[in-house]
């Protein structure tokens, strides 16, 4: 039952949700455009860029659980998780601009620069995103309010994704006026400033209310032992890693697909926007399906469907662009049902 002490105001829910908008303003620039920026604008090889991203994924396997351990043991006047929004927002924004900058360092120097800035940016993303994701669980103990809070987060995340995926190339062309490097840098600078402001709103408008008992003893060894003995967590972690790799590869390859195979570089923005809208439209249908067939069955079925559609959309080609869009819409709608079945 929701009481006054557990109910969250619309202002606080919106403030929390804007943190995901802030995250997407930078994260989606990286997720959609940084690979083609590295190869076509900065001038490093695809092999070098791919190696950098592979190393970053290996580092994520270390930094993610490490950040979880650190933030869970943080004790400040602002709480455990909110401080990292304050501390990491500026480095996150600055590193985004640096990652999309093009210093003239020679081929080897460019690869080193790209590797250092990308790895630091991913570390900053972990430092701010993991505590942010955990913040919702300590804002209220009421499950209904947590569900409502996550709904605000979903909507705000998709708004950020729509803006970045739908406007980034247009803004880069406008700011660059033929100079791609300048266009990317100014676009990312704009998004990074907005991201920082939104994160500050999240920090100022939220509050941690759930605190561990004073007598609770934290044991790192015990925590890892419990975690590794949790079979459902291990399975979902593996599924999560596979899904992350699949969508990272798809998002990074789409710019190349539309530029070099379809021959319509600008169409990738509309493609991304249509897919994001399909995702939002499909979300409300997830719960009825879960009640009818069960969360597990819907999760498995929608995972298979979304993966199939995302593979098939590369087959039609430039002469059947309508099919490319249709398969993307179907894939995103199936994925939306999968996403909501992972949640409350």
C-alpha positions in Angstrom: 0.0 0.0 0.0 1.3 3.4 -1.0 1.5 5.9 1.9 2.6 9.5 2.1 6.0 8.5 3.3 6.6 6.2 0.3 4.8 8.2 -2.4 7.1 10.1 -4.8 6.0 13.4 -6.4 5.8 13.8 -10.2 8.6 16.4 -9.9 10.9 13.8 -8.3 10.0 11.0 -10.7 10.6 13.4 -13.7 13.9 14.5 -12.1 15.0 10.9 -11.8 13.9 10.1 -15.4 15.8 13.0 -16.8 19.0 11.3 -15.6 18.5 8.7 -18.3 17.8 11.4 -20.9 21.2 12.9 -19.8 22.9 9.6 -20.1 21.5 9.0 -23.6 22.6 12.4 -24.9 26.2 11.1 -24.7 25.8 7.3 -24.7 23.8 7.3 -28.0 26.3 9.5 -29.7 28.9 6.9 -28.9 26.6 3.9 -29.6 25.4 5.2 -33.0 28.2 7.3 -34.5 31.6 6.9 -32.9 32.8 4.0 -35.0 32.1 5.7 -38.3 33.6 8.9 -36.8 36.8 7.0 -36.0 37.1 5.5 -39.5 35.7 8.2 -41.8 36.5 11.4 -39.9 39.4 10.8 -37.5 41.1 8.5 -39.9 42.0 5.4 -38.0 41.5 1.9 -39.3 38.4 -0.2 -38.7 40.6 -2.9 -37.2 42.1 -0.4 -34.7 38.7 1.0 -33.8 37.2 -2.5 -33.3 40.2 -3.5 -31.1 39.7 -0.4 -28.9 36.0 -1.3 -28.5 36.8 -4.9 -27.7 39.3 -3.9 -25.0 36.7 -1.5 -23.6 34.1 -4.4 -23.3 36.7 -6.5 -21.5 37.3 -3.5 -19.1 33.6 -3.2 -18.6 33.5 -6.8 -17.2 35.9 -5.5 -14.5 34.7 -1.9 -13.9 31.0 -2.7 -13.7 31.0 -5.0 -10.7 33.8 -3.0 -9.2 31.7 0.2 -9.4 28.8 -1.7 -7.9 30.9 -2.7 -4.9 32.3 0.8 -4.4 29.0 2.7 -4.7 27.2 0.2 -2.4 29.8 0.9 0.3 29.8 4.7 -0.1 28.5 6.7 2.8 28.0 10.5 2.4 25.5 13.1 3.5 23.9 12.8 0.1 23.5 9.0 0.3 25.3 6.1 -1.5 24.4 6.6 -5.1 23.5 10.3 -5.6 27.0 11.6 -5.0 28.3 9.8 -8.1 25.8 11.8 -10.3 27.4 15.0 -8.9 31.0 13.8 -9.1 30.9 12.0 -12.5 28.6 14.3 -14.6 31.3 16.8 -15.5 34.0 14.2 -16.4 31.4 12.3 -18.4 30.6 15.4 -20.4 34.2 16.6 -20.9 35.4 13.1 -22.0 32.6 12.9 -24.5 33.9 16.0 -26.2 37.5 14.7 -26.1 36.4 11.4 -27.6 34.9 13.2 -30.6 37.9 15.5 -31.0 40.5 15.1 -33.8 44.0 16.2 -32.8 46.7 15.8 -35.4 48.9 13.2 -33.7 50.0 10.9 -36.6 48.4 7.4 -37.2 49.9 5.8 -34.0 49.1 8.8 -31.9 45.5 8.9 -33.1 45.0 5.2 -32.1 46.4 5.8 -28.7 44.4 9.0 -28.2 41.2 7.2 -29.3 41.9 4.3 -27.0 42.6 6.5 -24.0 39.6 8.8 -24.4 37.2 6.0 -25.2 38.2 3.9 -22.2 38.1 6.9 -19.9 34.6 7.8 -21.3 33.3 4.3 -20.8 34.7 4.3 -17.2 32.9 7.6 -16.6 29.8 6.1 -18.0 30.0 3.2 -15.6 30.8 5.6 -12.7 27.6 7.6 -13.3 25.2 5.1 -14.8 25.5 2.2 -12.4 24.8 4.4 -9.3 22.0 6.1 -11.2 20.4 2.8 -12.0 20.6 1.8 -8.3 19.2 5.1 -7.1 15.6 4.2 -8.0 15.7 1.3 -5.6 16.5 3.5 -2.6 14.2 6.4 -3.3 11.1 4.5 -2.1 10.2 1.1 -0.6 6.9 0.9 -2.4 6.8 -1.5 -5.4 4.1 0.5 -7.1 6.0 3.7 -6.9 9.2 2.0 -8.1 7.2 0.7 -11.2 6.0 4.2 -11.8 9.5 5.6 -11.4 10.9 3.1 -13.9 8.1 4.1 -16.4 9.3 7.7 -16.2 12.8 6.5 -16.7 11.8 4.5 -19.8 10.0 7.4 -21.4 12.8 9.9 -20.6 15.4 7.4 -22.0 13.5 7.1 -25.3 13.2 10.8 -25.6 16.9 11.2 -25.3 17.4 8.4 -27.8 15.0 9.9 -30.3 16.7 13.3 -30.1 20.3 11.9 -30.6 19.5 9.3 -33.2 17.2 11.6 -35.1 19.2 14.9 -35.1 22.9 14.1 -34.6 23.9 13.9 -38.3 21.7 16.9 -39.2 23.3 19.0 -36.4 26.8 17.8 -37.4 26.2 18.8 -41.0 24.8 22.2 -39.9 27.6 23.0 -37.5 30.4 21.6 -39.7 29.4 23.2 -43.0 31.5 20.6 -44.8 34.0 20.1 -42.0 32.9 16.7 -40.4 35.4 16.9 -37.6 34.1 20.3 -36.5 30.5 19.3 -36.9 30.8 16.2 -34.7 32.8 18.1 -32.1 30.2 20.9 -31.8 27.3 18.6 -31.8 28.8 16.5 -29.0 29.6 19.7 -27.1 26.0 20.7 -27.3 24.7 17.3 -26.2 27.4 17.1 -23.4 26.3 20.5 -21.9 22.6 19.4 -22.0 23.6 16.1 -20.4 25.5 17.8 -17.5 22.5 20.2 -16.8 20.0 17.3 -16.8 22.2 15.3 -14.4 22.4 18.2 -12.0 18.6 18.4 -12.1 18.5 14.7 -11.2 20.9 15.1 -8.4 19.0 18.1 -6.9 15.5 16.7 -7.3 15.9 13.2 -5.9 16.5 11.9 -2.4 17.6 8.5 -1.0 15.1 7.3 1.7 16.0 3.6 2.1 19.2 3.0 4.1 20.8 -0.3 5.3 20.6 -1.1 9.0 23.5 0.4 11.0 24.5 -3.0 12.3 24.7 -4.5 8.8 28.1 -5.9 8.1 29.3 -5.7 4.5 31.4 -8.7 3.4 32.8 -8.5 -0.1 33.7 -12.1 -0.1 30.2 -13.1 1.0 28.5 -10.9 -1.5 30.4 -12.4 -4.4 29.8 -15.9 -3.1 26.0 -15.3 -2.9 26.1 -13.7 -6.4 27.9 -16.6 -8.0 25.6 -19.1 -6.5 22.6 -17.3 -8.0 21.8 -19.3 -11.1 19.1 -17.0 -12.5 21.4 -14.0 -12.1 24.1 -15.8 -14.0 21.8 -16.7 -16.8 20.3 -13.2 -17.1 23.8 -11.8 -17.0 24.9 -14.0 -20.0 21.7 -13.0 -21.9 22.4 -9.4 -21.1 26.0 -9.5 -22.4 24.9 -11.2 -25.6 22.0 -8.7 -26.1 24.4 -5.8 -25.5 26.9 -7.1 -28.0 24.1 -7.6 -30.6 22.7 -4.1 -30.3 26.1 -2.5 -30.1 27.1 -4.2 -33.3 23.8 -3.3 -35.0 23.8 0.4 -33.9 27.5 0.9 -34.9 27.1 -0.8 -38.3 23.9 1.0 -39.3 25.7 4.2 -40.4 27.9 2.1 -42.7 25.0 0.1 -43.9 23.0 3.2 -45.0 26.0 5.1 -46.3 27.8 2.4 -48.3 25.2 -0.3 -49.1 21.9 1.5 -49.2 23.5 4.7 -50.5 21.4 7.0 -48.4 23.5 8.2 -45.5 20.9 10.7 -44.2 18.1 8.0 -44.1 19.7 6.3 -41.1 18.3 9.1 -38.9 14.7 8.4 -39.9 15.4 4.7 -39.6 16.5 5.2 -36.0 13.6 7.5 -35.1 11.0 5.1 -36.6 12.5 2.2 -34.6 12.5 4.2 -31.4 8.8 5.2 -31.9 7.9 1.5 -32.5 9.6 0.6 -29.3 7.6 3.2 -27.3 4.3 2.2 -29.0 4.8 -1.5 -28.2 5.7 -1.0 -24.5 2.1 -0.9 -23.1 1.3 -4.3 -24.7 4.0 -6.1 -22.7 2.2 -6.5 -19.4 -1.0 -8.0 -20.9 1.1 -10.5 -22.8 3.1 -11.4 -19.7 -0.1 -12.0 -17.7 -1.5 -14.2 -20.5 1.6 -16.2 -21.3 4.0 -15.6 -18.4 7.0 -13.3 -18.2 9.5 -16.1 -19.0 7.7 -17.3 -22.1 7.2 -13.8 -23.4 10.9 -13.0 -22.7 12.1 -16.0 -24.6 9.7 -15.6 -27.5 10.3 -11.9 -28.0 14.1 -12.4 -27.8 13.9 -15.0 -30.6 11.6 -12.8 -32.7 13.6 -9.6 -32.2 16.9 -11.3 -33.0 15.3 -12.8 -36.2 13.9 -9.5 -37.4 17.2 -7.7 -36.8 19.1 -10.3 -38.8 16.6 -10.2 -41.7 16.6 -6.4 -42.1 20.0 -6.6 -43.7 18.8 -8.8 -46.5 16.4 -6.7 -48.6 18.9 -4.1 -49.8 18.5 -0.6 -51.4 15.8 -1.6 -53.8 13.5 -2.8 -50.9 13.9 0.0 -48.4 10.3 -0.4 -47.2 11.1 -4.0 -46.1 14.2 -2.7 -44.2 12.0 -0.2 -42.3 9.2 -2.8 -41.7 11.6 -5.4 -40.3 13.2 -2.8 -38.0 9.7 -1.8 -36.7 8.8 -5.5 -36.0 12.2 -6.1 -34.4 11.9 -3.1 -32.1 8.3 -3.9 -31.1 9.4 -7.5 -30.2 12.4 -6.1 -28.2 10.1 -3.7 -26.3 8.1 -6.7 -25.0 11.4 -8.4 -24.0 12.5 -5.2 -22.1 9.4 -4.9 -20.0 9.4 -8.5 -19.1 12.8 -8.0 -17.4 11.3 -5.3 -15.2 8.8 -5.2 -12.4 
